Amino acid sequence: MSNAARQELHALVDALPVSEEQAARRYEVLRDASDPYASLDKVEPLLDLADDERARLHASLRQAEDEIAAGKSVAAEDLVRELRAAR
């Protein structure tokens, strides 16, 4: 990707209204889901977590599991439909 294209994308992200932040962050899920190996390069830094960082990570994971168990998750099909409708 050229520097000009990268700068243009950064400008688009910077211009997003705060109300659209969650929708924009959902793209990360779709991007990572399309490549099952995308997160492999993120594994090693987990080994270097400080104790407080590891505790926060585990708390976040427990919270996510609780939300999923409570039915607060969004089906991938619904998420894709929502993102396409927002275009």
N, CA, C and O atoms as a CHARMM CRD file, in Angstrom:
* protein
*
  348
    1    1 MET  N      0.85400  -1.16900   0.00000 PROA 1      0.00000
    2    1 MET  CA     0.00000   0.00000   0.00000 PROA 1      0.00000
    3    1 MET  C      0.90000   1.23200   0.00000 PROA 1      0.00000
    4    1 MET  O      1.88300   1.28800   0.73900 PROA 1      0.00000
    5    2 SER  N      0.56800   2.19700  -0.81400 PROA 2      0.00000
    6    2 SER  CA     1.37900   3.40700  -0.89500 PROA 2      0.00000
    7    2 SER  C      1.17400   4.27100   0.34300 PROA 2      0.00000
    8    2 SER  O      0.18000   4.13500   1.05700 PROA 2      0.00000
    9    3 ASN  N      2.13200   5.16000   0.58400 PROA 3      0.00000
   10    3 ASN  CA     2.01400   6.07500   1.72500 PROA 3      0.00000
   11    3 ASN  C      0.79900   6.97200   1.58100 PROA 3      0.00000
   12    3 ASN  O      0.12200   7.27100   2.56400 PROA 3      0.00000
   13    4 ALA  N      0.52100   7.40300   0.35600 PROA 4      0.00000
   14    4 ALA  CA    -0.63700   8.27200   0.12400 PROA 4      0.00000
   15    4 ALA  C     -1.93400   7.54200   0.47400 PROA 4      0.00000
   16    4 ALA  O     -2.81900   8.11400   1.11100 PROA 4      0.00000
   17    5 ALA  N     -2.04500   6.28300   0.05900 PROA 5      0.00000
   18    5 ALA  CA    -3.24300   5.49700   0.36800 PROA 5      0.00000
   19    5 ALA  C     -3.36300   5.27500   1.87300 PROA 5      0.00000
   20    5 ALA  O     -4.45400   5.35500   2.43800 PROA 5      0.00000
   21    6 ARG  N     -2.24500   5.00000   2.50500 PROA 6      0.00000
   22    6 ARG  CA    -2.24800   4.79700   3.95500 PROA 6      0.00000
   23    6 ARG  C     -2.67700   6.06700   4.68400 PROA 6      0.00000
   24    6 ARG  O     -3.46300   6.00400   5.63000 PROA 6      0.00000
   25    7 GLN  N     -2.17000   7.21100   4.25300 PROA 7      0.00000
   26    7 GLN  CA    -2.54400   8.48500   4.87000 PROA 7      0.00000
   27    7 GLN  C     -4.02400   8.77900   4.66500 PROA 7      0.00000
   28    7 GLN  O     -4.69600   9.29500   5.55900 PROA 7      0.00000
   29    8 GLU  N     -4.52700   8.44200   3.46600 PROA 8      0.00000
   30    8 GLU  CA    -5.94900   8.64900   3.19000 PROA 8      0.00000
   31    8 GLU  C     -6.81400   7.79100   4.10600 PROA 8      0.00000
   32    8 GLU  O     -7.83100   8.25700   4.61900 PROA 8      0.00000
   33    9 LEU  N     -6.41200   6.54000   4.31100 PROA 9      0.00000
   34    9 LEU  CA    -7.16500   5.66300   5.21000 PROA 9      0.00000
   35    9 LEU  C     -7.11800   6.16600   6.64800 PROA 9      0.00000
   36    9 LEU  O     -8.12300   6.12800   7.35700 PROA 9      0.00000
   37   10 HSD  N     -5.96300   6.63100   7.07000 PROA 10     0.00000
   38   10 HSD  CA    -5.85400   7.18800   8.42000 PROA 10     0.00000
   39   10 HSD  C     -6.76800   8.40100   8.57600 PROA 10     0.00000
   40   10 HSD  O     -7.40600   8.56900   9.61500 PROA 10     0.00000
   41   11 ALA  N     -6.83200   9.24400   7.54700 PROA 11     0.00000
   42   11 ALA  CA    -7.71000  10.41300   7.59200 PROA 11     0.00000
   43   11 ALA  C     -9.17600   9.98400   7.69500 PROA 11     0.00000
   44   11 ALA  O     -9.95700  10.60400   8.41700 PROA 11     0.00000
   45   12 LEU  N     -9.54600   8.92400   6.97300 PROA 12     0.00000
   46   12 LEU  CA   -10.92300   8.42500   7.05900 PROA 12     0.00000
   47   12 LEU  C    -11.24900   7.94100   8.46500 PROA 12     0.00000
   48   12 LEU  O    -12.32000   8.22400   9.00000 PROA 12     0.00000
   49   13 VAL  N    -10.31400   7.20800   9.05300 PROA 13     0.00000
   50   13 VAL  CA   -10.52900   6.71100  10.41400 PROA 13     0.00000
   51   13 VAL  C    -10.62600   7.87500  11.38900 PROA 13     0.00000
   52   13 VAL  O    -11.48900   7.88400  12.26600 PROA 13     0.00000
   53   14 ASP  N     -9.74300   8.85600  11.23800 PROA 14     0.00000
   54   14 ASP  CA    -9.77300  10.02100  12.12400 PROA 14     0.00000
   55   14 ASP  C    -11.08100  10.79700  12.00300 PROA 14     0.00000
   56   14 ASP  O    -11.51900  11.43200  12.96300 PROA 14     0.00000
   57   15 ALA  N    -11.70600  10.74800  10.82300 PROA 15     0.00000
   58   15 ALA  CA   -12.94900  11.48600  10.59500 PROA 15     0.00000
   59   15 ALA  C    -14.19300  10.74300  11.06800 PROA 15     0.00000
   60   15 ALA  O    -15.28500  11.31300  11.08300 PROA 15     0.00000
   61   16 LEU  N    -14.03900   9.47100  11.45700 PROA 16     0.00000
   62   16 LEU  CA   -15.21000   8.71000  11.91500 PROA 16     0.00000
   63   16 LEU  C    -15.81100   9.35100  13.16200 PROA 16     0.00000
   64   16 LEU  O    -15.08000   9.72800  14.07800 PROA 16     0.00000
   65   17 PRO  N    -17.12400   9.47600  13.20500 PROA 17     0.00000
   66   17 PRO  CA   -17.75800   9.97400  14.42800 PROA 17     0.00000
   67   17 PRO  C    -17.57600   8.95900  15.55800 PROA 17     0.00000
   68   17 PRO  O    -17.48900   7.75500  15.31500 PROA 17     0.00000
   69   18 VAL  N    -17.52100   9.44800  16.76600 PROA 18     0.00000
   70   18 VAL  CA   -17.34900   8.57400  17.92400 PROA 18     0.00000
   71   18 VAL  C    -18.44600   7.52300  17.96800 PROA 18     0.00000
   72   18 VAL  O    -18.21100   6.40100  18.41600 PROA 18     0.00000
   73   19 SER  N    -19.62900   7.87300  17.51300 PROA 19     0.00000
   74   19 SER  CA   -20.75400   6.93100  17.53600 PROA 19     0.00000
   75   19 SER  C    -20.51800   5.71200  16.65000 PROA 19     0.00000
   76   19 SER  O    -21.19300   4.69500  16.81200 PROA 19     0.00000
   77   20 GLU  N    -19.58000   5.79700  15.72400 PROA 20     0.00000
   78   20 GLU  CA   -19.30400   4.68800  14.81700 PROA 20     0.00000
   79   20 GLU  C    -18.08900   3.86200  15.23600 PROA 20     0.00000
   80   20 GLU  O    -17.68100   2.94700  14.52100 PROA 20     0.00000
   81   21 GLU  N    -17.51900   4.18200  16.38400 PROA 21     0.00000
   82   21 GLU  CA   -16.30700   3.46900  16.81200 PROA 21     0.00000
   83   21 GLU  C    -16.54300   1.97100  16.94300 PROA 21     0.00000
   84   21 GLU  O    -15.73600   1.17600  16.46000 PROA 21     0.00000
   85   22 GLN  N    -17.62700   1.57600  17.58400 PROA 22     0.00000
   86   22 GLN  CA   -17.90000   0.14500  17.76000 PROA 22     0.00000
   87   22 GLN  C    -18.04500  -0.55700  16.41800 PROA 22     0.00000
   88   22 GLN  O    -17.51800  -1.65300  16.23000 PROA 22     0.00000
   89   23 ALA  N    -18.74700   0.05700  15.49500 PROA 23     0.00000
   90   23 ALA  CA   -18.92000  -0.55800  14.17200 PROA 23     0.00000
   91   23 ALA  C    -17.57300  -0.71100  13.47800 PROA 23     0.00000
   92   23 ALA  O    -17.31700  -1.72600  12.83100 PROA 23     0.00000
   93   24 ALA  N    -16.71500   0.29100  13.61100 PROA 24     0.00000
   94   24 ALA  CA   -15.39300   0.21600  12.98700 PROA 24     0.00000
   95   24 ALA  C    -14.55000  -0.87100  13.63500 PROA 24     0.00000
   96   24 ALA  O    -13.82600  -1.58700  12.94400 PROA 24     0.00000
   97   25 ARG  N    -14.63400  -1.00100  14.95000 PROA 25     0.00000
   98   25 ARG  CA   -13.84400  -2.02000  15.64800 PROA 25     0.00000
   99   25 ARG  C    -14.30000  -3.42900  15.29000 PROA 25     0.00000
  100   25 ARG  O    -13.51300  -4.37200  15.37000 PROA 25     0.00000
  101   26 ARG  N    -15.54500  -3.58000  14.90100 PROA 26     0.00000
  102   26 ARG  CA   -16.03700  -4.90600  14.51800 PROA 26     0.00000
  103   26 ARG  C    -15.32000  -5.43000  13.28200 PROA 26     0.00000
  104   26 ARG  O    -15.26000  -6.63900  13.05700 PROA 26     0.00000
  105   27 TYR  N    -14.77800  -4.51700  12.48400 PROA 27     0.00000
  106   27 TYR  CA   -14.03000  -4.93600  11.30100 PROA 27     0.00000
  107   27 TYR  C    -12.85700  -5.81400  11.68900 PROA 27     0.00000
  108   27 TYR  O    -12.51700  -6.75200  10.96700 PROA 27     0.00000
  109   28 GLU  N    -12.22800  -5.51600  12.83200 PROA 28     0.00000
  110   28 GLU  CA   -11.09400  -6.32800  13.27900 PROA 28     0.00000
  111   28 GLU  C    -11.49100  -7.78900  13.40500 PROA 28     0.00000
  112   28 GLU  O    -10.73500  -8.68400  13.02800 PROA 28     0.00000
  113   29 VAL  N    -12.67600  -8.02200  13.93600 PROA 29     0.00000
  114   29 VAL  CA   -13.15700  -9.39700  14.09700 PROA 29     0.00000
  115   29 VAL  C    -13.29800 -10.06600  12.74500 PROA 29     0.00000
  116   29 VAL  O    -12.86700 -11.20400  12.56100 PROA 29     0.00000
  117   30 LEU  N    -13.89600  -9.36800  11.80900 PROA 30     0.00000
  118   30 LEU  CA   -14.09500  -9.93800  10.47500 PROA 30     0.00000
  119   30 LEU  C    -12.76000 -10.16000   9.77300 PROA 30     0.00000
  120   30 LEU  O    -12.56300 -11.17900   9.11200 PROA 30     0.00000
  121   31 ARG  N    -11.85000  -9.21000   9.91600 PROA 31     0.00000
  122   31 ARG  CA   -10.54300  -9.34300   9.27700 PROA 31     0.00000
  123   31 ARG  C     -9.80900 -10.55800   9.82500 PROA 31     0.00000
  124   31 ARG  O     -9.27600 -11.36800   9.06800 PROA 31     0.00000
  125   32 ASP  N     -9.78800 -10.67800  11.15600 PROA 32     0.00000
  126   32 ASP  CA    -9.08100 -11.80000  11.76300 PROA 32     0.00000
  127   32 ASP  C     -9.77600 -13.12700  11.47700 PROA 32     0.00000
  128   32 ASP  O     -9.11400 -14.15800  11.35500 PROA 32     0.00000
  129   33 ALA  N    -11.10300 -13.11100  11.36900 PROA 33     0.00000
  130   33 ALA  CA   -11.84200 -14.34700  11.10900 PROA 33     0.00000
  131   33 ALA  C    -11.59500 -14.85200   9.69000 PROA 33     0.00000
  132   33 ALA  O    -11.69800 -16.05200   9.43100 PROA 33     0.00000
  133   34 SER  N    -11.27200 -13.94600   8.77400 PROA 34     0.00000
  134   34 SER  CA   -11.05400 -14.36600   7.39600 PROA 34     0.00000
  135   34 SER  C     -9.70300 -15.05400   7.21200 PROA 34     0.00000
  136   34 SER  O     -9.48800 -15.74000   6.21300 PROA 34     0.00000
  137   35 ASP  N     -8.80000 -14.87400   8.16100 PROA 35     0.00000
  138   35 ASP  CA    -7.47400 -15.49000   8.09300 PROA 35     0.00000
  139   35 ASP  C     -7.20600 -16.20800   9.40800 PROA 35     0.00000
  140   35 ASP  O     -6.86100 -15.56500  10.39900 PROA 35     0.00000
  141   36 PRO  N     -7.35700 -17.52500   9.43600 PROA 36     0.00000
  142   36 PRO  CA    -7.20000 -18.25100  10.69900 PROA 36     0.00000
  143   36 PRO  C     -5.79900 -18.13600  11.30100 PROA 36     0.00000
  144   36 PRO  O     -5.60500 -18.44600  12.47600 PROA 36     0.00000
  145   37 TYR  N     -4.83300 -17.69800  10.51500 PROA 37     0.00000
  146   37 TYR  CA    -3.46500 -17.57200  11.01300 PROA 37     0.00000
  147   37 TYR  C     -3.11000 -16.13700  11.39300 PROA 37     0.00000
  148   37 TYR  O     -1.98200 -15.87200  11.80800 PROA 37     0.00000
  149   38 ALA  N     -4.05400 -15.21200  11.25600 PROA 38     0.00000
  150   38 ALA  CA    -3.77000 -13.79600  11.48000 PROA 38     0.00000
  151   38 ALA  C     -3.29400 -13.50600  12.89900 PROA 38     0.00000
  152   38 ALA  O     -2.47700 -12.60900  13.10400 PROA 38     0.00000
  153   39 SER  N     -3.78200 -14.23700  13.85700 PROA 39     0.00000
  154   39 SER  CA    -3.43100 -13.93000  15.24400 PROA 39     0.00000
  155   39 SER  C     -2.18500 -14.65500  15.72700 PROA 39     0.00000
  156   39 SER  O     -1.75700 -14.44200  16.86100 PROA 39     0.00000
  157   40 LEU  N     -1.59200 -15.50400  14.89800 PROA 40     0.00000
  158   40 LEU  CA    -0.41800 -16.24900  15.34400 PROA 40     0.00000
  159   40 LEU  C      0.73600 -15.34300  15.72900 PROA 40     0.00000
  160   40 LEU  O      1.48700 -15.66000  16.65200 PROA 40     0.00000
  161   41 ASP  N      0.89200 -14.22400  15.04000 PROA 41     0.00000
  162   41 ASP  CA     1.97900 -13.32300  15.38000 PROA 41     0.00000
  163   41 ASP  C      1.71500 -12.55000  16.66000 PROA 41     0.00000
  164   41 ASP  O      2.60800 -11.86700  17.16200 PROA 41     0.00000
  165   42 LYS  N      0.50900 -12.64500  17.19600 PROA 42     0.00000
  166   42 LYS  CA     0.15800 -11.94600  18.43000 PROA 42     0.00000
  167   42 LYS  C      0.36200 -12.82600  19.65700 PROA 42     0.00000
  168   42 LYS  O      0.18100 -12.35900  20.78100 PROA 42     0.00000
  169   43 VAL  N      0.72800 -14.06500  19.47000 PROA 43     0.00000
  170   43 VAL  CA     0.81800 -14.99400  20.58900 PROA 43     0.00000
  171   43 VAL  C      2.03400 -14.71600  21.46200 PROA 43     0.00000
  172   43 VAL  O      1.92100 -14.70900  22.68800 PROA 43     0.00000
  173   44 GLU  N      3.17800 -14.49100  20.86300 PROA 44     0.00000
  174   44 GLU  CA     4.40000 -14.33100  21.64200 PROA 44     0.00000
  175   44 GLU  C      4.33900 -13.18800  22.65400 PROA 44     0.00000
  176   44 GLU  O      4.78800 -13.36900  23.78500 PROA 44     0.00000
  177   45 PRO  N      3.79500 -12.00600  22.29200 PROA 45     0.00000
  178   45 PRO  CA     3.73800 -10.93200  23.29200 PROA 45     0.00000
  179   45 PRO  C      2.96000 -11.31100  24.55100 PROA 45     0.00000
  180   45 PRO  O      3.18100 -10.72700  25.61200 PROA 45     0.00000
  181   46 LEU  N      2.05900 -12.27500  24.44400 PROA 46     0.00000
  182   46 LEU  CA     1.31600 -12.69300  25.63500 PROA 46     0.00000
  183   46 LEU  C      2.24100 -13.29800  26.68700 PROA 46     0.00000
  184   46 LEU  O      1.92900 -13.27600  27.87800 PROA 46     0.00000
  185   47 LEU  N      3.36800 -13.83400  26.25300 PROA 47     0.00000
  186   47 LEU  CA     4.30500 -14.42400  27.19700 PROA 47     0.00000
  187   47 LEU  C      4.99200 -13.36300  28.04600 PROA 47     0.00000
  188   47 LEU  O      5.48600 -13.65600  29.13500 PROA 47     0.00000
  189   48 ASP  N      5.02200 -12.13400  27.54700 PROA 48     0.00000
  190   48 ASP  CA     5.72300 -11.05700  28.22900 PROA 48     0.00000
  191   48 ASP  C      4.81400 -10.16800  29.05900 PROA 48     0.00000
  192   48 ASP  O      5.23400  -9.08700  29.47400 PROA 48     0.00000
  193   49 LEU  N      3.59500 -10.58500  29.30800 PROA 49     0.00000
  194   49 LEU  CA     2.66800  -9.75800  30.08200 PROA 49     0.00000
  195   49 LEU  C      3.10300  -9.64900  31.53400 PROA 49     0.00000
  196   49 LEU  O      3.54400 -10.62500  32.14100 PROA 49     0.00000
  197   50 ALA  N      2.97200  -8.45200  32.07900 PROA 50     0.00000
  198   50 ALA  CA     3.17900  -8.25800  33.51300 PROA 50     0.00000
  199   50 ALA  C      1.99300  -8.88600  34.24200 PROA 50     0.00000
  200   50 ALA  O      0.94700  -9.13400  33.64300 PROA 50     0.00000
  201   51 ASP  N      2.16500  -9.13700  35.52100 PROA 51     0.00000
  202   51 ASP  CA     1.10900  -9.79400  36.29900 PROA 51     0.00000
  203   51 ASP  C     -0.20400  -9.02600  36.24800 PROA 51     0.00000
  204   51 ASP  O     -1.26700  -9.62800  36.09600 PROA 51     0.00000
  205   52 ASP  N     -0.14200  -7.69800  36.37300 PROA 52     0.00000
  206   52 ASP  CA    -1.38500  -6.91500  36.34100 PROA 52     0.00000
  207   52 ASP  C     -2.02900  -6.94200  34.96000 PROA 52     0.00000
  208   52 ASP  O     -3.25500  -6.96100  34.85000 PROA 52     0.00000
  209   53 GLU  N     -1.21200  -6.94400  33.89900 PROA 53     0.00000
  210   53 GLU  CA    -1.75000  -7.04600  32.54500 PROA 53     0.00000
  211   53 GLU  C     -2.40300  -8.40800  32.32500 PROA 53     0.00000
  212   53 GLU  O     -3.47300  -8.50100  31.72200 PROA 53     0.00000
  213   54 ARG  N     -1.75600  -9.45700  32.81600 PROA 54     0.00000
  214   54 ARG  CA    -2.30800 -10.80400  32.68300 PROA 54     0.00000
  215   54 ARG  C     -3.62900 -10.91600  33.44400 PROA 54     0.00000
  216   54 ARG  O     -4.57200 -11.54600  32.96400 PROA 54     0.00000
  217   55 ALA  N     -3.69700 -10.30500  34.63400 PROA 55     0.00000
  218   55 ALA  CA    -4.93700 -10.33000  35.42200 PROA 55     0.00000
  219   55 ALA  C     -6.06000  -9.60800  34.68300 PROA 55     0.00000
  220   55 ALA  O     -7.19500 -10.08500  34.66200 PROA 55     0.00000
  221   56 ARG  N     -5.74700  -8.44700  34.07000 PROA 56     0.00000
  222   56 ARG  CA    -6.76400  -7.71300  33.29600 PROA 56     0.00000
  223   56 ARG  C     -7.21400  -8.52200  32.08600 PROA 56     0.00000
  224   56 ARG  O     -8.40000  -8.54400  31.75700 PROA 56     0.00000
  225   57 LEU  N     -6.26800  -9.18900  31.42400 PROA 57     0.00000
  226   57 LEU  CA    -6.60800 -10.02800  30.27800 PROA 57     0.00000
  227   57 LEU  C     -7.55900 -11.14400  30.69500 PROA 57     0.00000
  228   57 LEU  O     -8.57300 -11.38100  30.03800 PROA 57     0.00000
  229   58 HSD  N     -7.23300 -11.82500  31.78200 PROA 58     0.00000
  230   58 HSD  CA    -8.07900 -12.93200  32.24600 PROA 58     0.00000
  231   58 HSD  C     -9.45500 -12.42600  32.66600 PROA 58     0.00000
  232   58 HSD  O    -10.46100 -13.09100  32.41800 PROA 58     0.00000
  233   59 ALA  N     -9.50800 -11.24900  33.30100 PROA 59     0.00000
  234   59 ALA  CA   -10.80100 -10.67600  33.68600 PROA 59     0.00000
  235   59 ALA  C    -11.63100 -10.35500  32.44800 PROA 59     0.00000
  236   59 ALA  O    -12.84100 -10.58100  32.43000 PROA 59     0.00000
  237   60 SER  N    -10.97600  -9.82700  31.41200 PROA 60     0.00000
  238   60 SER  CA   -11.68800  -9.51400  30.16800 PROA 60     0.00000
  239   60 SER  C    -12.21300 -10.77600  29.49500 PROA 60     0.00000
  240   60 SER  O    -13.32800 -10.80200  28.97400 PROA 60     0.00000
  241   61 LEU  N    -11.39700 -11.81400  29.51600 PROA 61     0.00000
  242   61 LEU  CA   -11.83600 -13.08500  28.92000 PROA 61     0.00000
  243   61 LEU  C    -13.01800 -13.67100  29.68200 PROA 61     0.00000
  244   61 LEU  O    -13.96200 -14.17800  29.07600 PROA 61     0.00000
  245   62 ARG  N    -12.96800 -13.60100  31.01300 PROA 62     0.00000
  246   62 ARG  CA   -14.09900 -14.09400  31.81700 PROA 62     0.00000
  247   62 ARG  C    -15.35100 -13.29000  31.52300 PROA 62     0.00000
  248   62 ARG  O    -16.44000 -13.85200  31.40400 PROA 62     0.00000
  249   63 GLN  N    -15.20300 -11.96500  31.40400 PROA 63     0.00000
  250   63 GLN  CA   -16.34700 -11.11100  31.09400 PROA 63     0.00000
  251   63 GLN  C    -16.92700 -11.47200  29.73000 PROA 63     0.00000
  252   63 GLN  O    -18.14600 -11.54400  29.57500 PROA 63     0.00000
  253   64 ALA  N    -16.07100 -11.69700  28.75100 PROA 64     0.00000
  254   64 ALA  CA   -16.53400 -12.06900  27.41500 PROA 64     0.00000
  255   64 ALA  C    -17.28400 -13.39400  27.46300 PROA 64     0.00000
  256   64 ALA  O    -18.34200 -13.53200  26.84900 PROA 64     0.00000
  257   65 GLU  N    -16.74500 -14.36100  28.18500 PROA 65     0.00000
  258   65 GLU  CA   -17.42200 -15.65500  28.30800 PROA 65     0.00000
  259   65 GLU  C    -18.78200 -15.49900  28.97700 PROA 65     0.00000
  260   65 GLU  O    -19.75200 -16.13800  28.56900 PROA 65     0.00000
  261   66 ASP  N    -18.85800 -14.64700  30.00900 PROA 66     0.00000
  262   66 ASP  CA   -20.12900 -14.40700  30.69300 PROA 66     0.00000
  263   66 ASP  C    -21.14300 -13.75100  29.75400 PROA 66     0.00000
  264   66 ASP  O    -22.32100 -14.10900  29.75800 PROA 66     0.00000
  265   67 GLU  N    -20.67900 -12.79100  28.95200 PROA 67     0.00000
  266   67 GLU  CA   -21.57800 -12.11400  28.01400 PROA 67     0.00000
  267   67 GLU  C    -22.09300 -13.08900  26.95200 PROA 67     0.00000
  268   67 GLU  O    -23.26600 -13.04900  26.58000 PROA 67     0.00000
  269   68 ILE  N    -21.21900 -13.95200  26.47700 PROA 68     0.00000
  270   68 ILE  CA   -21.64600 -14.95700  25.49200 PROA 68     0.00000
  271   68 ILE  C    -22.67200 -15.89300  26.11600 PROA 68     0.00000
  272   68 ILE  O    -23.69200 -16.20100  25.49900 PROA 68     0.00000
  273   69 ALA  N    -22.40300 -16.34800  27.34200 PROA 69     0.00000
  274   69 ALA  CA   -23.32500 -17.25200  28.03200 PROA 69     0.00000
  275   69 ALA  C    -24.66900 -16.57800  28.29400 PROA 69     0.00000
  276   69 ALA  O    -25.70300 -17.24600  28.32800 PROA 69     0.00000
  277   70 ALA  N    -24.65700 -15.25000  28.48000 PROA 70     0.00000
  278   70 ALA  CA   -25.89400 -14.51100  28.74000 PROA 70     0.00000
  279   70 ALA  C    -26.62500 -14.13500  27.45400 PROA 70     0.00000
  280   70 ALA  O    -27.65900 -13.46700  27.49600 PROA 70     0.00000
  281   71 GLY  N    -26.08600 -14.56600  26.31000 PROA 71     0.00000
  282   71 GLY  CA   -26.74200 -14.28300  25.03800 PROA 71     0.00000
  283   71 GLY  C    -26.50100 -12.88000  24.51800 PROA 71     0.00000
  284   71 GLY  O    -27.26900 -12.38900  23.69100 PROA 71     0.00000
  285   72 LYS  N    -25.45300 -12.22900  24.98500 PROA 72     0.00000
  286   72 LYS  CA   -25.17200 -10.85300  24.56300 PROA 72     0.00000
  287   72 LYS  C    -24.25200 -10.78600  23.34800 PROA 72     0.00000
  288   72 LYS  O    -23.81500  -9.70000  22.96700 PROA 72     0.00000
  289   73 SER  N    -23.95500 -11.91800  22.74200 PROA 73     0.00000
  290   73 SER  CA   -23.08200 -11.91600  21.56300 PROA 73     0.00000
  291   73 SER  C    -23.91500 -11.65300  20.31100 PROA 73     0.00000
  292   73 SER  O    -25.14400 -11.71700  20.33800 PROA 73     0.00000
  293   74 VAL  N    -23.22500 -11.36100  19.22600 PROA 74     0.00000
  294   74 VAL  CA   -23.87500 -11.09000  17.95100 PROA 74     0.00000
  295   74 VAL  C    -23.42100 -12.15200  16.96400 PROA 74     0.00000
  296   74 VAL  O    -22.22400 -12.39500  16.81300 PROA 74     0.00000
  297   75 ALA  N    -24.36600 -12.78000  16.29600 PROA 75     0.00000
  298   75 ALA  CA   -24.03300 -13.78400  15.29200 PROA 75     0.00000
  299   75 ALA  C    -23.27900 -13.11900  14.14600 PROA 75     0.00000
  300   75 ALA  O    -23.58500 -11.98800  13.76700 PROA 75     0.00000
  301   76 ALA  N    -22.30100 -13.82000  13.60000 PROA 76     0.00000
  302   76 ALA  CA   -21.48500 -13.27000  12.51600 PROA 76     0.00000
  303   76 ALA  C    -22.34600 -12.81200  11.34700 PROA 76     0.00000
  304   76 ALA  O    -22.08100 -11.76700  10.75300 PROA 76     0.00000
  305   77 GLU  N    -23.36900 -13.58000  11.01300 PROA 77     0.00000
  306   77 GLU  CA   -24.24500 -13.21400   9.90100 PROA 77     0.00000
  307   77 GLU  C    -24.94000 -11.88000  10.17500 PROA 77     0.00000
  308   77 GLU  O    -25.07900 -11.04800   9.27800 PROA 77     0.00000
  309   78 ASP  N    -25.37400 -11.68400  11.42100 PROA 78     0.00000
  310   78 ASP  CA   -26.03400 -10.42600  11.78100 PROA 78     0.00000
  311   78 ASP  C    -25.05400  -9.26000  11.70900 PROA 78     0.00000
  312   78 ASP  O    -25.40500  -8.16900  11.25900 PROA 78     0.00000
  313   79 LEU  N    -23.83600  -9.49800  12.15100 PROA 79     0.00000
  314   79 LEU  CA   -22.81000  -8.45900  12.11700 PROA 79     0.00000
  315   79 LEU  C    -22.50700  -8.05700  10.68000 PROA 79     0.00000
  316   79 LEU  O    -22.43400  -6.86700  10.37400 PROA 79     0.00000
  317   80 VAL  N    -22.33200  -9.01900   9.81000 PROA 80     0.00000
  318   80 VAL  CA   -22.06200  -8.72400   8.40700 PROA 80     0.00000
  319   80 VAL  C    -23.23400  -7.96100   7.80000 PROA 80     0.00000
  320   80 VAL  O    -23.02500  -6.98900   7.07400 PROA 80     0.00000
  321   81 ARG  N    -24.44900  -8.38100   8.08100 PROA 81     0.00000
  322   81 ARG  CA   -25.63100  -7.71000   7.56100 PROA 81     0.00000
  323   81 ARG  C    -25.66200  -6.25500   8.04600 PROA 81     0.00000
  324   81 ARG  O    -25.95300  -5.34700   7.26800 PROA 81     0.00000
  325   82 GLU  N    -25.36500  -6.03700   9.32400 PROA 82     0.00000
  326   82 GLU  CA   -25.36400  -4.68600   9.90000 PROA 82     0.00000
  327   82 GLU  C    -24.30400  -3.80300   9.23500 PROA 82     0.00000
  328   82 GLU  O    -24.56100  -2.64100   8.91700 PROA 82     0.00000
  329   83 LEU  N    -23.12400  -4.36400   9.03200 PROA 83     0.00000
  330   83 LEU  CA   -22.04800  -3.58700   8.40700 PROA 83     0.00000
  331   83 LEU  C    -22.37800  -3.24400   6.96000 PROA 83     0.00000
  332   83 LEU  O    -22.09200  -2.13900   6.49900 PROA 83     0.00000
  333   84 ARG  N    -22.97700  -4.18400   6.24700 PROA 84     0.00000
  334   84 ARG  CA   -23.34800  -3.91500   4.85600 PROA 84     0.00000
  335   84 ARG  C    -24.45700  -2.86500   4.76800 PROA 84     0.00000
  336   84 ARG  O    -24.46800  -2.03700   3.85800 PROA 84     0.00000
  337   85 ALA  N    -25.37600  -2.90900   5.71000 PROA 85     0.00000
  338   85 ALA  CA   -26.48800  -1.93600   5.71100 PROA 85     0.00000
  339   85 ALA  C    -25.98400  -0.53400   6.03400 PROA 85     0.00000
  340   85 ALA  O    -26.60100   0.45000   5.62500 PROA 85     0.00000
  341   86 ALA  N    -24.88100  -0.42600   6.75500 PROA 86     0.00000
  342   86 ALA  CA   -24.34600   0.87600   7.14600 PROA 86     0.00000
  343   86 ALA  C    -23.55700   1.55100   6.03200 PROA 86     0.00000
  344   86 ALA  O    -23.16500   2.70900   6.17500 PROA 86     0.00000
  345   87 ARG  N    -23.31800   0.85500   4.93000 PROA 87     0.00000
  346   87 ARG  CA   -22.54700   1.43800   3.82900 PROA 87     0.00000
  347   87 ARG  C    -23.21200   2.61300   3.22800 PROA 87     0.00000
  348   87 ARG  O    -22.68300   3.20900   2.29000 PROA 87     0.00000
